[in-house]
């Protein structure tokens, strides 16, 4: 396999991994809202720690994927 094809496949895998991670974050966000009484900030803090992302990135992911 050529190195450029290998690079493209790795980039595709990275994009898929990010999409799956974002879907997990949104699912957990909505589940926490349904089964807990966590505040917006508490959910944001929990997910930021769980996924090693900033709180603003968590907020962006939630906003990007709102139904």
Rosetta blueprint (number, residue, H / E / L):
1 X L
2 X L
3 X H
4 X H
5 X H
6 X H
7 X H
8 X H
9 X H
10 X H
11 X H
12 X H
13 X H
14 X H
15 X H
16 X H
17 X H
18 X H
19 X H
20 X H
21 X H
22 X H
23 X H
24 X H
25 X H
26 X H
27 X H
28 X H
29 X H
30 X H
31 X H
32 X H
33 X H
34 X H
35 X H
36 X L
37 X L
38 X L
39 X L
40 X H
41 X H
42 X H
43 X H
44 X H
45 X H
46 X H
47 X H
48 X H
49 X H
50 X H
51 X H
52 X L
53 X L
54 X L
55 X H
56 X H
57 X H
58 X H
59 X H
60 X H
61 X H
62 X H
63 X H
64 X H
65 X L
66 X L
67 X L
